[in-house]
C-alpha cells in the first residue's frame, strides 16, 4: 500500500495495484482505517473485449 499526498489537498492511494485517485486529504485517515479494519473491499466487473 502507498499513499501519495498532493498539494491540491488530495491523495492517491494504491492498494495492491488498485489505485484510488482523488481521495480528499482529510479523508485519508478514515480510508486507511477502513482498510485495516477490513471494512473496505474492491468490487470489479470484467466485460468481454470489444471486437470490430
C-alpha positions as CSV (number, residue, x, y, z in Angstrom):
1,X,0.0,0.0,0.0
2,X,1.2,3.5,-0.7
3,X,-0.2,7.0,-0.1
4,X,0.9,9.9,-2.2
5,X,-0.2,13.3,-1.0
6,X,-0.6,16.2,-3.4
7,X,-0.5,20.0,-2.8
8,X,-4.1,20.3,-4.2
9,X,-5.4,18.7,-1.0
10,X,-6.0,15.3,-2.4
11,X,-4.2,12.0,-2.4
12,X,-3.6,8.9,-4.5
13,X,-3.9,5.6,-2.5
14,X,-2.6,2.4,-4.1
15,X,-3.6,-0.9,-2.5
16,X,-2.1,-4.0,-4.2
17,X,-2.1,-2.4,-7.6
18,X,-5.6,-0.9,-7.3
19,X,-5.4,2.9,-7.5
20,X,-7.9,5.1,-5.6
21,X,-7.3,8.6,-7.1
22,X,-8.5,12.0,-5.9
23,X,-9.2,11.0,-2.3
24,X,-9.6,14.2,-0.3
25,X,-6.6,14.6,2.0
26,X,-8.8,14.9,5.1
27,X,-10.5,11.6,4.3
28,X,-7.2,9.6,4.1
29,X,-7.1,8.5,7.8
30,X,-10.7,7.2,7.6
31,X,-10.0,5.5,4.3
32,X,-6.9,3.7,5.8
33,X,-8.7,2.8,9.0
34,X,-11.4,1.1,6.9
35,X,-8.8,-0.8,5.0
36,X,-7.0,-2.0,8.2
37,X,-10.3,-2.9,9.9
38,X,-11.3,-4.9,6.7
39,X,-14.4,-2.8,6.1
40,X,-13.3,-1.8,2.6
41,X,-13.2,-4.1,-0.4
42,X,-12.9,-3.9,-4.2
43,X,-15.8,-4.9,-6.4
44,X,-14.9,-5.3,-10.0
45,X,-16.6,-6.3,-13.2
46,X,-15.0,-7.5,-16.3
47,X,-16.5,-7.1,-19.7
48,X,-15.5,-9.0,-22.8
49,X,-13.2,-7.1,-25.1
50,X,-15.0,-5.4,-27.9
51,X,-14.3,-6.8,-31.4
52,X,-14.8,-4.9,-34.6
